[in-house]
Amino acid sequence: MSTTGVRPAIPALARIYPQAAEWGYLLLRVVAGLMLIPHVWFKLMAGPAAVAANVMARRGLEPALLNAWLIIIAECLGIVCITLGLFTRIVALILIIEFLVIVKVHSAAGWGGAGAEFPFLWLIVYVYIFLRGGGPYSLDRKLGWEV
């Protein structure tokens, strides 16, 4: 019996479960950071002015150019900081705010497909990262900066 009162289905693996949970969180955090690359890539290639005109303004997100720059900066910060676990909670909070807006905008198209389902999933991932922080395998922990 483990200290949590839950008996593992495979008792021989009980010793590795705590470590596996930490490695699993590291994997989630790194993937959540790196998955921002394709999300921001087209914005960088098209340029902030094109993003503002073609995406932000069309969806009523004014001032469009300022919003385009803020999103590009937030996503680039997210790639680096969430992946490395640096200023994890602060950057996760910024991404939560961004994804709340994305979910609201996409909810006009419904839930599935081009709707809010996928952005909502990412919103919840960033909420989890915000609540958990960088974890033991992060620069936050290494530097003693856990916020």
QUIFENUR-V951125 format. One record per residue. N is the residue number from 0. PHI is phi in radians with two decimals (* if undefined). OMEGA is omega in degrees with one decimal (* if undefined). NEAR is the number of other C-alpha atoms within 10 Angstrom. Layout:
BEGIN
N:PHI:OMEGA:NEAR
N:PHI:OMEGA:NEAR
END
This chain:
BEGIN
0:*:179.1:9
1:-1.40:-178.4:10
2:-1.22:179.9:6
3:-1.52:-179.8:6
4:1.49:179.4:7
5:-1.85:178.9:8
6:-1.55:179.9:11
7:-1.10:177.5:13
8:-1.10:176.4:8
9:-2.09:-174.5:7
10:-0.94:-179.4:10
11:-1.11:-179.2:8
12:-1.63:-175.2:11
13:-0.97:-178.1:14
14:-1.21:-176.7:11
15:-1.64:-177.5:9
16:-0.99:-179.7:11
17:-1.06:179.0:11
18:-1.18:179.1:11
19:-1.10:178.1:12
20:-1.11:179.3:11
21:-1.19:177.3:14
22:-1.16:177.0:15
23:-1.10:177.8:12
24:-1.16:176.5:19
25:-1.00:179.0:20
26:-1.05:178.7:13
27:-1.04:-177.4:17
28:-1.12:-179.8:26
29:-1.14:178.8:19
30:-1.12:179.4:14
31:-1.10:176.2:19
32:-1.29:-176.4:23
33:-1.22:178.8:19
34:-1.21:173.9:16
35:-1.30:-179.4:19
36:-1.01:179.2:15
37:-1.14:-179.5:9
38:-1.17:-177.4:13
39:-1.71:-173.5:17
40:-0.98:-177.8:14
41:-1.15:178.4:12
42:-1.18:178.2:19
43:-1.21:-178.2:14
44:-1.25:-180.0:10
45:-1.34:-178.1:11
46:1.69:-177.4:14
47:-1.01:-178.9:22
48:-1.15:178.8:16
49:-1.18:178.1:16
50:-1.09:-179.9:22
51:-1.07:-176.7:22
52:-1.27:-171.8:14
53:-1.59:-176.6:13
54:-2.07:-173.1:15
55:-1.14:-176.7:20
56:-1.11:179.0:16
57:-1.05:-178.0:12
58:-1.69:176.0:13
59:1.38:180.0:10
60:-1.62:-177.2:16
61:-1.80:-3.7:13
62:-1.24:-169.1:11
63:-1.09:-177.2:22
64:-1.17:176.9:18
65:-1.08:178.7:15
66:-1.09:178.2:17
67:-1.07:178.7:24
68:-1.10:-179.5:18
69:-1.07:-179.9:15
70:-1.19:178.4:18
71:-1.07:179.5:20
72:-1.13:-179.2:13
73:-1.06:-178.0:18
74:-1.25:176.4:25
75:-1.16:174.2:20
76:-1.06:-179.6:20
77:-1.06:179.6:27
78:-0.99:-176.1:21
79:-1.29:-170.4:19
80:-1.27:179.2:24
81:-1.19:-179.9:33
82:-1.07:-178.0:24
83:-1.49:-176.6:20
84:1.29:-179.6:27
85:-1.99:-174.6:23
86:0.91:-169.0:22
87:-0.98:-176.3:29
88:-1.17:-179.8:24
89:-1.10:-178.4:16
90:-1.20:176.9:23
91:-1.07:177.8:27
92:-1.11:176.5:16
93:-1.05:179.6:18
94:-1.20:175.8:23
95:-1.07:178.7:20
96:-1.08:178.3:14
97:-1.05:-176.5:16
98:-1.27:171.3:20
99:-1.08:177.7:17
100:-1.16:179.9:15
101:-1.06:178.7:17
102:-1.07:179.7:20
103:-1.08:-179.4:14
104:-1.12:-178.0:17
105:-1.29:-179.5:21
106:-1.16:175.5:17
107:-1.10:179.7:11
108:-1.63:-179.6:12
109:1.67:-174.2:12
110:-1.71:-175.3:15
111:-1.49:177.3:11
112:1.08:178.7:10
113:-1.52:-178.1:13
114:-1.44:-170.1:18
115:-1.55:-173.4:21
116:-1.02:-177.3:16
117:-1.16:176.1:15
118:-1.06:178.1:21
119:-1.13:176.9:19
120:-1.03:179.2:13
121:-1.17:175.0:18
122:-1.01:-179.2:22
123:-1.14:176.6:14
124:-1.06:-179.8:17
125:-1.24:173.1:26
126:-1.10:178.8:18
127:-1.06:179.1:16
128:-1.10:176.8:24
129:-1.05:-177.9:21
130:-1.20:-175.3:13
131:-1.54:-176.5:12
132:1.41:-175.9:23
133:-1.22:-177.5:29
134:1.49:-174.9:19
135:-1.21:179.7:14
136:-1.85:-178.2:14
137:-2.51:174.1:24
138:-1.20:175.2:20
139:-0.93:-177.8:21
140:-1.16:-178.9:17
141:-1.06:-178.3:14
142:-1.55:-178.6:9
143:1.27:-176.7:9
144:-1.85:-177.0:13
145:-0.97:-178.6:17
146:-1.59:*:12
END
